[in-house]
Amino acid sequence: MKRDMMNPYLAGFFLGLVLLGTIFVTGRGLGASGAVKSLVVAAVADAAPAHAASAPFYKPYVGTGKDSPLKSWLVFEVAGVLIGAFVSGLVSDRLKIVTEAGPRVAPRMRWAFALAGGALFGIGAQFARGCTSGAALSGMAVLSTAGFVTMLAIFGTGYAFAWFGRGLWLGAKAER
Amino acid sequence: MGPFVPDLISDQLNLVVALVFGIAFGFVLEQAGFSSSRRLVGVFYGYDFTVLRVFFTAAVTAMAGVLLLGSAGLLDTDAIFVNPMWLWPAVVGGIIMGIGFVIGGYCPGTSVCAAAIGKVDAMFFVAGGLLGVFGFAEAYPLVKTFNDSSALGPVKVFASLGIAQGTFAFLLVAAAVAAFAATTWIERRVAPASAPSLRFSRRSHVLAGALLLVLGSVLLVLPDYRSRLLARASQGAAAGALSVPVMTADELAFRIVDHEPNVRIVDVRSPQAFAVRSLPGSVNVATRDLFNKEWSATLSPRHVRKVVVGDTDEQARTAGLLIRDLGYENVAVLEGGFPAFEKTILTAAPFVPAGGRWDADVYKFREDARAEIARIAERAKQAGQKQPKKEKKIQGGC
């Protein structure tokens, strides 16, 4: 049977405890987009080593070539996220291959927009040095100005832009 | 005292720690319902504010925990990673991500969660993220100048706003409670039949709000750890109740001349005064900096007597009490501070018998000590100053 979602305040409290535990033990917060960056760096270093060694973006991460870019904290953390989310889906009976889209959006269109949205996040997270997890959430927990600025910019833009994206999510056929 | 990286947990073990916390992170995110894009973007359309509730509660919980642990002296808040800010890149990056959120329906962390339970759209989002980073990397030379502009370093938000840390923490908590109330009201009007807030009682809302406000009030008046310890030490020093053993100028001079290895002179005077004249082999530390990890190697050895030198007895006693409060042992203060040492040992004076039996010997000792200390100082100057070991810094961020 599909279980209901956890009470959001309780879930937020647990999420806060996980973040606090991470900060307490390791001195740093949680993240996500950094792992995506490591994957890209590793792929480029593998496919075009000369390019990775000379292009200014990859150079600092490729380093001496002794350690793989994949041997990074965030790559391991995100691997954990995959496992943790899978286990959660398993125990709450939510594992299912499915495309989730707004009522008026066909799967292919949803995929295209998801791909585009992911690409924008990939770009934006480089400028902001982190995404919703690493910059906004973890940054807010340690009271960094950058965390609050990034959070306000993400959600402020989300609200400002929501009207243009309404066709993707709202509609008559809503079955919720 | 946390954090345990890099001193207690090695870089290798830290990767295991990352995996463990990642599992917990992913589990909680999925349980919170963050694996559904329609739920996530609901925050922008008013029909589902789950994201705001979870996100705000998590941020406040973690922030409160950091402040409470820091105040209790269990977490060294100066050692943890504070995201540095590049102001305009952060704003532009946030705007790009905001658009990405609305059209993509996820953020990177939640897309990984959703992909893990089989959401195909989330897998496309993750692939898009890879493409985005790749595109940025290839275009990096073009955007590098902007990307590195307006670098402000790891600034803290309360300092940016010019208010106290506790005041900011309280305001954030109050803002969270207000946002919970307002968004619940909106949600029930936008989606009267399906609002997620209908699934939990009014009591649970009120309870969450009340608990948060209590927490915020605690944070408002919470003194930070350093200020608390410093205040206690300076009160103790002024009262003289918890006195620290003293060492006379003559004894210290004897130890210096004798090259006694088990004495370390800690000079807590201002760097200016220290630069004008200081004792050979002494280190200059501001009392506030005694908390820093870099000094623990100097202060830790129990067989080494730490002699604190100040401008006055009270200044030295404050530092001495603080060193003891921080858990170090074998501390003494130089009686009369640096001026006493300067007057009795370092300044040539004609012999004036005061009637004591050993006056002449004392005079002779002080004359010899003055000459010898000058020689030691000269040799040290020629040898050059030793550079202290560089501390390992914690790396973080995305």
Boltz contact constraints between the chains, C-beta under 6 A:
constraints:
  - contact:
      token1: [A, 5]
      token2: [B, 33]
      max_distance: 6.0
  - contact:
      token1: [A, 6]
      token2: [B, 31]
      max_distance: 6.0
  - contact:
      token1: [A, 6]
      token2: [B, 32]
      max_distance: 6.0
  - contact:
      token1: [A, 7]
      token2: [B, 200]
      max_distance: 6.0
  - contact:
      token1: [A, 8]
      token2: [B, 50]
      max_distance: 6.0
  - contact:
      token1: [A, 8]
      token2: [B, 53]
      max_distance: 6.0
  - contact:
      token1: [A, 8]
      token2: [B, 54]
      max_distance: 6.0
  - contact:
      token1: [A, 9]
      token2: [B, 57]
      max_distance: 6.0
  - contact:
      token1: [A, 9]
      token2: [B, 208]
      max_distance: 6.0
  - contact:
      token1: [A, 11]
      token2: [B, 31]
      max_distance: 6.0
  - contact:
      token1: [A, 11]
      token2: [B, 32]
      max_distance: 6.0
  - contact:
      token1: [A, 11]
      token2: [B, 54]
      max_distance: 6.0
  - contact:
      token1: [A, 12]
      token2: [B, 54]
      max_distance: 6.0
  - contact:
      token1: [A, 12]
      token2: [B, 57]
      max_distance: 6.0
  - contact:
      token1: [A, 12]
      token2: [B, 58]
      max_distance: 6.0
  - contact:
      token1: [A, 13]
      token2: [B, 57]
      max_distance: 6.0
  - contact:
      token1: [A, 13]
      token2: [B, 61]
      max_distance: 6.0
  - contact:
      token1: [A, 14]
      token2: [B, 28]
      max_distance: 6.0
  - contact:
      token1: [A, 15]
      token2: [B, 28]
      max_distance: 6.0
  - contact:
      token1: [A, 15]
      token2: [B, 58]
      max_distance: 6.0
  - contact:
      token1: [A, 16]
      token2: [B, 58]
      max_distance: 6.0
  - contact:
      token1: [A, 16]
      token2: [B, 61]
      max_distance: 6.0
  - contact:
      token1: [A, 16]
      token2: [B, 62]
      max_distance: 6.0
  - contact:
      token1: [A, 18]
      token2: [B, 24]
      max_distance: 6.0
  - contact:
      token1: [A, 18]
      token2: [B, 25]
      max_distance: 6.0
  - contact:
      token1: [A, 18]
      token2: [B, 28]
      max_distance: 6.0
  - contact:
      token1: [A, 19]
      token2: [B, 62]
      max_distance: 6.0
  - contact:
      token1: [A, 20]
      token2: [B, 62]
      max_distance: 6.0
  - contact:
      token1: [A, 20]
      token2: [B, 65]
      max_distance: 6.0
  - contact:
      token1: [A, 22]
      token2: [B, 21]
      max_distance: 6.0
  - contact:
      token1: [A, 23]
      token2: [B, 80]
      max_distance: 6.0
  - contact:
      token1: [A, 24]
      token2: [B, 2]
      max_distance: 6.0
  - contact:
      token1: [A, 24]
      token2: [B, 75]
      max_distance: 6.0
  - contact:
      token1: [A, 25]
      token2: [B, 4]
      max_distance: 6.0
  - contact:
      token1: [A, 26]
      token2: [B, 3]
      max_distance: 6.0
  - contact:
      token1: [A, 26]
      token2: [B, 5]
      max_distance: 6.0
  - contact:
      token1: [A, 26]
      token2: [B, 17]
      max_distance: 6.0
  - contact:
      token1: [A, 27]
      token2: [B, 3]
      max_distance: 6.0
  - contact:
      token1: [A, 27]
      token2: [B, 5]
      max_distance: 6.0
  - contact:
      token1: [A, 27]
      token2: [B, 79]
      max_distance: 6.0
  - contact:
      token1: [A, 27]
      token2: [B, 80]
      max_distance: 6.0
  - contact:
      token1: [A, 27]
      token2: [B, 81]
      max_distance: 6.0
  - contact:
      token1: [A, 27]
      token2: [B, 394]
      max_distance: 6.0
  - contact:
      token1: [A, 28]
      token2: [B, 81]
      max_distance: 6.0
  - contact:
      token1: [A, 28]
      token2: [B, 394]
      max_distance: 6.0
  - contact:
      token1: [A, 28]
      token2: [B, 396]
      max_distance: 6.0
  - contact:
      token1: [A, 30]
      token2: [B, 25]
      max_distance: 6.0
  - contact:
      token1: [A, 31]
      token2: [B, 398]
      max_distance: 6.0
  - contact:
      token1: [A, 32]
      token2: [B, 108]
      max_distance: 6.0
  - contact:
      token1: [A, 32]
      token2: [B, 109]
      max_distance: 6.0
  - contact:
      token1: [A, 33]
      token2: [B, 108]
      max_distance: 6.0
  - contact:
      token1: [A, 33]
      token2: [B, 398]
      max_distance: 6.0
  - contact:
      token1: [A, 34]
      token2: [B, 398]
      max_distance: 6.0
  - contact:
      token1: [A, 36]
      token2: [B, 129]
      max_distance: 6.0
  - contact:
      token1: [A, 36]
      token2: [B, 130]
      max_distance: 6.0
  - contact:
      token1: [A, 36]
      token2: [B, 133]
      max_distance: 6.0
  - contact:
      token1: [A, 37]
      token2: [B, 133]
      max_distance: 6.0
  - contact:
      token1: [A, 40]
      token2: [B, 130]
      max_distance: 6.0
  - contact:
      token1: [A, 40]
      token2: [B, 133]
      max_distance: 6.0
  - contact:
      token1: [A, 40]
      token2: [B, 134]
      max_distance: 6.0
  - contact:
      token1: [A, 56]
      token2: [B, 140]
      max_distance: 6.0
  - contact:
      token1: [A, 57]
      token2: [B, 137]
      max_distance: 6.0
  - contact:
      token1: [A, 57]
      token2: [B, 140]
      max_distance: 6.0
  - contact:
      token1: [A, 73]
      token2: [B, 18]
      max_distance: 6.0
  - contact:
      token1: [A, 76]
      token2: [B, 15]
      max_distance: 6.0
  - contact:
      token1: [A, 76]
      token2: [B, 18]
      max_distance: 6.0
  - contact:
      token1: [A, 76]
      token2: [B, 19]
      max_distance: 6.0
  - contact:
      token1: [A, 77]
      token2: [B, 18]
      max_distance: 6.0
  - contact:
      token1: [A, 77]
      token2: [B, 22]
      max_distance: 6.0
  - contact:
      token1: [A, 78]
      token2: [B, 112]
      max_distance: 6.0
  - contact:
      token1: [A, 80]
      token2: [B, 19]
      max_distance: 6.0
  - contact:
      token1: [A, 80]
      token2: [B, 22]
      max_distance: 6.0
  - contact:
      token1: [A, 80]
      token2: [B, 23]
      max_distance: 6.0
  - contact:
      token1: [A, 81]
      token2: [B, 22]
      max_distance: 6.0
  - contact:
      token1: [A, 81]
      token2: [B, 25]
      max_distance: 6.0
  - contact:
      token1: [A, 81]
      token2: [B, 26]
      max_distance: 6.0
  - contact:
      token1: [A, 81]
      token2: [B, 112]
      max_distance: 6.0
  - contact:
      token1: [A, 82]
      token2: [B, 112]
      max_distance: 6.0
  - contact:
      token1: [A, 82]
      token2: [B, 116]
      max_distance: 6.0
  - contact:
      token1: [A, 83]
      token2: [B, 23]
      max_distance: 6.0
  - contact:
      token1: [A, 84]
      token2: [B, 23]
      max_distance: 6.0
  - contact:
      token1: [A, 84]
      token2: [B, 26]
      max_distance: 6.0
  - contact:
      token1: [A, 84]
      token2: [B, 27]
      max_distance: 6.0
  - contact:
      token1: [A, 85]
      token2: [B, 26]
      max_distance: 6.0
  - contact:
      token1: [A, 85]
      token2: [B, 30]
      max_distance: 6.0
  - contact:
      token1: [A, 85]
      token2: [B, 113]
      max_distance: 6.0
  - contact:
      token1: [A, 85]
      token2: [B, 116]
      max_distance: 6.0
  - contact:
      token1: [A, 86]
      token2: [B, 116]
      max_distance: 6.0
  - contact:
      token1: [A, 88]
      token2: [B, 27]
      max_distance: 6.0
  - contact:
      token1: [A, 88]
      token2: [B, 30]
      max_distance: 6.0
  - contact:
      token1: [A, 88]
      token2: [B, 31]
      max_distance: 6.0
  - contact:
      token1: [A, 89]
      token2: [B, 30]
      max_distance: 6.0
  - contact:
      token1: [A, 89]
      token2: [B, 117]
      max_distance: 6.0
  - contact:
      token1: [A, 94]
      token2: [B, 117]
      max_distance: 6.0
  - contact:
      token1: [A, 95]
      token2: [B, 117]
      max_distance: 6.0
  - contact:
      token1: [A, 95]
      token2: [B, 118]
      max_distance: 6.0
  - contact:
      token1: [A, 96]
      token2: [B, 118]
      max_distance: 6.0
  - contact:
      token1: [A, 97]
      token2: [B, 118]
      max_distance: 6.0
  - contact:
      token1: [A, 99]
      token2: [B, 120]
      max_distance: 6.0
  - contact:
      token1: [A, 99]
      token2: [B, 121]
      max_distance: 6.0
  - contact:
      token1: [A, 100]
      token2: [B, 37]
      max_distance: 6.0
  - contact:
      token1: [A, 100]
      token2: [B, 38]
      max_distance: 6.0
  - contact:
      token1: [A, 100]
      token2: [B, 119]
      max_distance: 6.0
  - contact:
      token1: [A, 100]
      token2: [B, 121]
      max_distance: 6.0
  - contact:
      token1: [A, 110]
      token2: [B, 121]
      max_distance: 6.0
  - contact:
      token1: [A, 111]
      token2: [B, 124]
      max_distance: 6.0
  - contact:
      token1: [A, 113]
      token2: [B, 103]
      max_distance: 6.0
  - contact:
      token1: [A, 114]
      token2: [B, 104]
      max_distance: 6.0
  - contact:
      token1: [A, 114]
      token2: [B, 121]
      max_distance: 6.0
  - contact:
      token1: [A, 114]
      token2: [B, 124]
      max_distance: 6.0
  - contact:
      token1: [A, 114]
      token2: [B, 125]
      max_distance: 6.0
  - contact:
      token1: [A, 115]
      token2: [B, 124]
      max_distance: 6.0
  - contact:
      token1: [A, 115]
      token2: [B, 128]
      max_distance: 6.0
  - contact:
      token1: [A, 116]
      token2: [B, 103]
      max_distance: 6.0
  - contact:
      token1: [A, 117]
      token2: [B, 100]
      max_distance: 6.0
  - contact:
      token1: [A, 117]
      token2: [B, 103]
      max_distance: 6.0
  - contact:
      token1: [A, 117]
      token2: [B, 104]
      max_distance: 6.0
  - contact:
      token1: [A, 118]
      token2: [B, 104]
      max_distance: 6.0
  - contact:
      token1: [A, 118]
      token2: [B, 125]
      max_distance: 6.0
  - contact:
      token1: [A, 118]
      token2: [B, 128]
      max_distance: 6.0
  - contact:
      token1: [A, 118]
      token2: [B, 129]
      max_distance: 6.0
  - contact:
      token1: [A, 119]
      token2: [B, 128]
      max_distance: 6.0
  - contact:
      token1: [A, 119]
      token2: [B, 131]
      max_distance: 6.0
  - contact:
      token1: [A, 119]
      token2: [B, 132]
      max_distance: 6.0
  - contact:
      token1: [A, 120]
      token2: [B, 96]
      max_distance: 6.0
  - contact:
      token1: [A, 120]
      token2: [B, 99]
      max_distance: 6.0
  - contact:
      token1: [A, 120]
      token2: [B, 100]
      max_distance: 6.0
  - contact:
      token1: [A, 121]
      token2: [B, 97]
      max_distance: 6.0
  - contact:
      token1: [A, 121]
      token2: [B, 100]
      max_distance: 6.0
  - contact:
      token1: [A, 121]
      token2: [B, 108]
      max_distance: 6.0
  - contact:
      token1: [A, 121]
      token2: [B, 129]
      max_distance: 6.0
  - contact:
      token1: [A, 122]
      token2: [B, 129]
      max_distance: 6.0
  - contact:
      token1: [A, 122]
      token2: [B, 132]
      max_distance: 6.0
  - contact:
      token1: [A, 122]
      token2: [B, 133]
      max_distance: 6.0
  - contact:
      token1: [A, 123]
      token2: [B, 96]
      max_distance: 6.0
  - contact:
      token1: [A, 123]
      token2: [B, 132]
      max_distance: 6.0
  - contact:
      token1: [A, 123]
      token2: [B, 136]
      max_distance: 6.0
  - contact:
      token1: [A, 124]
      token2: [B, 93]
      max_distance: 6.0
  - contact:
      token1: [A, 124]
      token2: [B, 96]
      max_distance: 6.0
  - contact:
      token1: [A, 124]
      token2: [B, 97]
      max_distance: 6.0
  - contact:
      token1: [A, 125]
      token2: [B, 398]
      max_distance: 6.0
  - contact:
      token1: [A, 126]
      token2: [B, 136]
      max_distance: 6.0
  - contact:
      token1: [A, 127]
      token2: [B, 89]
      max_distance: 6.0
  - contact:
      token1: [A, 127]
      token2: [B, 92]
      max_distance: 6.0
  - contact:
      token1: [A, 127]
      token2: [B, 93]
      max_distance: 6.0
  - contact:
      token1: [A, 128]
      token2: [B, 90]
      max_distance: 6.0
  - contact:
      token1: [A, 128]
      token2: [B, 93]
      max_distance: 6.0
  - contact:
      token1: [A, 128]
      token2: [B, 94]
      max_distance: 6.0
  - contact:
      token1: [A, 129]
      token2: [B, 397]
      max_distance: 6.0
  - contact:
      token1: [A, 130]
      token2: [B, 397]
      max_distance: 6.0
  - contact:
      token1: [A, 130]
      token2: [B, 398]
      max_distance: 6.0
  - contact:
      token1: [A, 131]
      token2: [B, 107]
      max_distance: 6.0
  - contact:
      token1: [A, 131]
      token2: [B, 108]
      max_distance: 6.0
  - contact:
      token1: [A, 131]
      token2: [B, 398]
      max_distance: 6.0
  - contact:
      token1: [A, 132]
      token2: [B, 107]
      max_distance: 6.0
  - contact:
      token1: [A, 133]
      token2: [B, 109]
      max_distance: 6.0
  - contact:
      token1: [A, 134]
      token2: [B, 397]
      max_distance: 6.0
  - contact:
      token1: [A, 134]
      token2: [B, 398]
      max_distance: 6.0
  - contact:
      token1: [A, 137]
      token2: [B, 59]
      max_distance: 6.0
  - contact:
      token1: [A, 139]
      token2: [B, 83]
      max_distance: 6.0
  - contact:
      token1: [A, 140]
      token2: [B, 59]
      max_distance: 6.0
  - contact:
      token1: [A, 141]
      token2: [B, 59]
      max_distance: 6.0
  - contact:
      token1: [A, 141]
      token2: [B, 62]
      max_distance: 6.0
  - contact:
      token1: [A, 141]
      token2: [B, 63]
      max_distance: 6.0
  - contact:
      token1: [A, 142]
      token2: [B, 82]
      max_distance: 6.0
  - contact:
      token1: [A, 143]
      token2: [B, 156]
      max_distance: 6.0
  - contact:
      token1: [A, 143]
      token2: [B, 157]
      max_distance: 6.0
  - contact:
      token1: [A, 144]
      token2: [B, 82]
      max_distance: 6.0
  - contact:
      token1: [A, 144]
      token2: [B, 83]
      max_distance: 6.0
  - contact:
      token1: [A, 145]
      token2: [B, 85]
      max_distance: 6.0
  - contact:
      token1: [A, 145]
      token2: [B, 155]
      max_distance: 6.0
  - contact:
      token1: [A, 145]
      token2: [B, 157]
      max_distance: 6.0
  - contact:
      token1: [A, 145]
      token2: [B, 160]
      max_distance: 6.0
  - contact:
      token1: [A, 146]
      token2: [B, 83]
      max_distance: 6.0
  - contact:
      token1: [A, 146]
      token2: [B, 85]
      max_distance: 6.0
  - contact:
      token1: [A, 146]
      token2: [B, 90]
      max_distance: 6.0
  - contact:
      token1: [A, 147]
      token2: [B, 83]
      max_distance: 6.0
  - contact:
      token1: [A, 148]
      token2: [B, 157]
      max_distance: 6.0
  - contact:
      token1: [A, 149]
      token2: [B, 90]
      max_distance: 6.0
  - contact:
      token1: [A, 150]
      token2: [B, 90]
      max_distance: 6.0
  - contact:
      token1: [A, 150]
      token2: [B, 94]
      max_distance: 6.0
  - contact:
      token1: [A, 153]
      token2: [B, 91]
      max_distance: 6.0
  - contact:
      token1: [A, 153]
      token2: [B, 94]
      max_distance: 6.0
  - contact:
      token1: [A, 153]
      token2: [B, 95]
      max_distance: 6.0
  - contact:
      token1: [A, 154]
      token2: [B, 94]
      max_distance: 6.0
  - contact:
      token1: [A, 154]
      token2: [B, 97]
      max_distance: 6.0
  - contact:
      token1: [A, 154]
      token2: [B, 98]
      max_distance: 6.0
  - contact:
      token1: [A, 157]
      token2: [B, 95]
      max_distance: 6.0
  - contact:
      token1: [A, 157]
      token2: [B, 98]
      max_distance: 6.0
  - contact:
      token1: [A, 158]
      token2: [B, 44]
      max_distance: 6.0
  - contact:
      token1: [A, 158]
      token2: [B, 98]
      max_distance: 6.0
  - contact:
      token1: [A, 158]
      token2: [B, 101]
      max_distance: 6.0
  - contact:
      token1: [A, 158]
      token2: [B, 102]
      max_distance: 6.0
  - contact:
      token1: [A, 159]
      token2: [B, 44]
      max_distance: 6.0
  - contact:
      token1: [A, 161]
      token2: [B, 99]
      max_distance: 6.0
  - contact:
      token1: [A, 161]
      token2: [B, 102]
      max_distance: 6.0
  - contact:
      token1: [A, 162]
      token2: [B, 44]
      max_distance: 6.0
  - contact:
      token1: [A, 162]
      token2: [B, 102]
      max_distance: 6.0
  - contact:
      token1: [A, 165]
      token2: [B, 102]
      max_distance: 6.0
  - contact:
      token1: [A, 165]
      token2: [B, 103]
      max_distance: 6.0
  - contact:
      token1: [A, 169]
      token2: [B, 41]
      max_distance: 6.0
  - contact:
      token1: [A, 176]
      token2: [B, 194]
      max_distance: 6.0
